[in-house]
């Protein structure tokens, strides 16, 4: 066989990428995401490198931010306002809530701006667009792991031993990530069309924090309003996180159930809306 024939045969058998429209409402294109998993890894790694490049303290900011917030909460809410802390020392009570909250807020912020901030990729090459918000919500996990070490040190300092509930910790972490992804999908798609959405994200996060049991326990919420309060998915995440690590009173099962249902509903709706809007991303971004 001649070299020309070999070249022609090689050209014929080269793999091709076939881009097809969605087949059904919840088509996540998991096969495509798996095929582009290296791109997902690169985006997460790039975000971590850019975040700490040419910084004075580096990853120390991951520890300083929750520690300073914990100190402020302890003085204002613990000492002045005398907010109850379910029998736990208030510093560790608030810090244990700030960990999942910071994970959620960072993931939501990066996920909501992920499409617009990667406009150069969206307009030049094809890849499953869902990778962008996924990379945004996954990169803060590295910060979370570092801050978690400080919490373990605080538990040793206050003499708090983990219980069997710690086995549930990965589930609550996953629930926090899913909550950030659910809301981030809506915001990422809206941010492409309405650029002022990015300015509402910090305000939304700030309001959401005070509507979540970060500085106070769920037990302060009147029983008759607790079901309405449970519509905030982070309420179940934070209460579950405290229980899993600190072994205080068991979280309200109704709060956990309602919060989980809300997360699933938001995530399903976010996927549908994001996949519907991604057809015009390259034109509008």
C-alpha positions in Angstrom: 0.0 0.0 0.0 1.4 3.4 -1.0 2.0 6.3 1.4 -0.8 8.2 -0.4 -3.3 5.4 0.3 -2.2 5.1 3.9 -2.7 8.9 4.4 -6.2 8.7 2.8 -7.1 5.7 5.0 -5.9 7.5 8.2 -7.9 10.6 7.3 -11.0 8.4 6.9 -10.7 6.8 10.3 -9.9 9.9 12.3 -12.4 10.5 15.1 -14.9 13.2 14.8 -17.0 15.2 17.3 -20.7 15.1 16.5 -22.6 18.0 18.0 -26.3 17.2 18.4 -29.2 19.1 20.0 -30.6 17.9 23.3 -32.7 14.7 23.1 -34.7 15.3 26.3 -35.3 17.9 29.0 -32.7 16.7 31.5 -29.9 15.7 29.0 -26.8 16.5 31.0 -24.4 15.1 28.3 -22.5 13.2 30.9 -20.5 11.4 28.2 -19.3 14.8 26.9 -18.4 16.0 30.3 -16.4 12.9 30.9 -14.6 13.3 27.6 -13.7 16.8 28.5 -12.7 16.0 32.1 -9.2 17.2 31.5 -10.6 20.7 30.7 -12.5 20.6 34.0 -9.4 19.8 35.9 -7.5 22.5 34.1 -10.1 25.2 34.9 -10.1 24.2 38.5 -6.3 24.2 38.7 -6.1 27.6 36.8 -8.6 29.2 39.3 -6.5 28.0 42.2 -3.2 29.3 40.7 -4.6 32.7 39.7 -6.3 33.2 43.1 -3.0 32.8 45.1 -0.5 34.1 42.5 1.6 37.0 43.7 -0.2 37.2 47.1 1.4 38.2 50.3 -0.1 35.7 52.6 -1.3 33.1 50.0 -3.5 30.4 51.4 -3.4 32.2 54.7 -6.4 34.2 53.6 -8.4 31.0 53.7 -7.9 30.8 57.4 -7.8 34.5 58.3 -11.3 35.3 56.8 -13.3 32.8 58.8 -11.3 33.4 62.0 -11.8 37.2 61.8 -15.5 36.6 61.1 -15.7 34.2 64.0 -14.1 36.7 66.3 -16.6 39.5 65.3 -19.6 37.1 65.7 -18.3 36.0 69.1 -18.0 39.6 70.4 -21.3 40.9 68.9 -23.6 37.9 69.0 -22.0 35.7 71.6 -21.0 38.4 74.2 -23.2 41.4 73.6 -26.4 39.9 72.2 -26.0 36.6 74.2 -27.2 34.4 71.3 -27.5 30.8 72.5 -25.1 28.3 71.0 -26.8 24.9 71.8 -24.5 24.4 74.8 -21.3 24.8 72.7 -18.6 27.4 73.0 -19.7 30.2 70.8 -16.4 30.5 68.8 -16.5 26.9 67.6 -20.3 27.1 67.2 -19.9 30.0 64.7 -16.8 28.7 63.0 -18.4 25.3 62.3 -21.2 27.2 60.5 -18.8 29.5 58.6 -17.0 26.6 57.0 -19.9 25.3 54.9 -21.2 28.9 54.4 -17.8 30.1 53.0 -17.7 27.0 50.8 -21.2 27.8 49.5 -20.7 31.5 49.0 -17.4 31.1 47.2 -18.8 28.4 45.0 -21.9 30.4 44.2 -19.9 33.5 43.3 -17.5 31.7 41.0 -20.3 29.6 39.5 -22.5 32.6 38.8 -19.8 34.4 36.9 -18.2 31.3 35.2 -19.6 31.7 31.7 -18.9 35.4 31.3 -15.4 35.2 32.8 -14.6 32.4 30.3 -16.0 34.2 27.3 -12.9 33.6 25.2 -13.4 29.8 25.5 -17.1 29.9 24.8 -16.7 31.9 21.6 -13.8 29.9 20.2 -14.2 26.1 20.9 -16.9 23.6 21.6 -17.2 21.8 24.9 -20.0 21.0 27.3 -20.9 24.4 28.8 -21.9 22.8 32.0 -18.2 22.4 32.7 -17.8 26.1 33.5 -20.2 26.3 36.5 -18.9 22.9 37.6 -15.4 24.2 37.7 -16.5 27.3 39.5 -18.2 25.4 42.4 -15.5 22.8 42.7 -12.4 25.0 43.1 -13.4 26.3 46.6 -13.2 22.8 48.0 -9.4 23.3 48.3 -10.0 26.3 50.6 -12.6 24.3 52.5 -10.1 21.5 53.2 -7.5 24.0 54.6 -10.0 25.7 56.8 -11.3 22.4 58.1 -7.9 21.7 59.6 -8.3 24.8 61.8 -11.7 23.5 63.0 -10.1 20.2 64.0 -7.5 22.1 66.0 -10.3 24.1 67.7 -12.1 20.9 68.6 -9.0 19.5 70.2 -8.6 22.8 72.1 -12.1 22.8 73.4 -12.1 19.1 74.1 -14.8 18.2 71.7 -14.5 14.7 70.3 -16.2 13.8 67.0 -19.1 11.3 67.1 -20.3 8.7 64.6 -22.2 11.6 62.9 -18.9 12.6 61.2 -19.5 9.9 58.7 -22.4 12.1 57.3 -20.1 15.0 56.8 -19.4 14.3 53.1 -23.1 14.2 52.4 -23.6 17.7 53.9 -20.5 19.0 51.9 -22.1 17.5 48.8 -25.4 19.2 49.6 -23.7 22.6 50.0 -22.0 22.1 46.6 -25.2 21.1 45.0 -27.0 24.1 46.5 -24.3 26.4 45.1 -24.4 24.7 41.7 -28.2 24.9 41.6 -28.3 28.6 42.2 -25.1 29.2 40.2 -26.6 27.6 37.0 -29.5 30.2 37.1 -27.2 33.1 37.8 -24.6 32.0 35.2 -27.2 31.8 32.4 -28.8 35.1 33.5 -25.5 36.8 33.7 -24.8 36.2 30.0 -27.9 38.1 29.0 -28.1 40.6 31.8 -24.6 41.8 32.8 -25.8 43.6 35.9 -26.6 40.2 37.5 -23.0 39.9 38.6 -23.5 43.0 40.8 -26.4 41.4 42.6 -24.5 38.2 43.6 -22.5 39.8 46.5 -25.7 41.4 47.8 -27.6 38.1 47.5 -24.9 36.3 49.4 -24.8 38.9 52.2 -28.6 38.7 52.7 -28.6 35.0 52.5 -26.0 34.7 55.2 -28.2 36.5 57.8 -31.2 34.3 56.6 -29.1 31.2 57.5 -28.3 29.8 60.9 -24.6 30.9 60.9 -24.6 33.2 63.9 -27.6 31.6 65.6 -29.2 28.2 66.0 -32.4 27.0 64.2 -33.9 26.6 67.6 -34.4 30.3 67.8 -36.8 30.2 64.9 -40.4 29.8 66.2 -41.8 26.4 65.6 -44.7 27.6 63.5 -42.4 29.4 61.1 -39.7 26.7 61.0 -41.1 25.0 57.9 -40.9 28.3 56.0 -37.4 28.8 57.3 -36.5 25.4 56.0 -37.1 26.6 52.4 -33.6 28.0 52.7 -31.5 25.0 51.7 -28.5 26.2 53.6 -30.4 25.9 56.9 -30.3 22.2 56.7 -26.7 22.1 55.5 -25.4 24.3 58.3 -27.3 22.5 61.1 -26.3 19.1 59.7 -22.7 20.2 59.5 -22.7 21.3 63.2 -24.2 18.0 64.2 -21.8 15.9 62.1 -18.7 17.6 63.5 -19.6 18.8 67.0 -22.1 16.2 68.0 -24.6 18.6 69.5 -28.3 18.0 69.4 -29.6 16.2 66.3 -30.8 18.5 63.5 -34.5 18.9 62.9 -35.5 16.1 60.5 -38.1 18.3 58.9 -35.6 21.1 58.2 -33.2 18.6 56.6 -35.9 17.0 54.5 -37.5 20.3 53.2 -34.0 21.8 52.5 -33.0 18.7 50.5 -36.2 18.8 48.4 -35.6 22.5 47.7 -32.0 21.8 46.5 -33.2 19.0 44.2 -35.9 21.3 42.8 -33.5 24.2 42.3 -30.9 22.0 40.7 -33.4 20.4 38.3 -34.8 23.8 37.2 -31.3 25.2 37.0 -30.1 22.4 34.7 -33.1 22.9 32.4 -32.7 26.6 32.2 -29.0 26.5 31.7 -29.2 24.0 28.9 -32.0 26.0 27.3 -30.0 29.2 27.4 -26.6 27.7 26.4 -27.6 27.7 22.7 -27.1 31.5 22.6 -24.1 31.8 24.9 -21.6 32.2 22.0 -23.6 34.9 20.4 -24.4 36.9 23.6 -21.3 36.6 25.7 
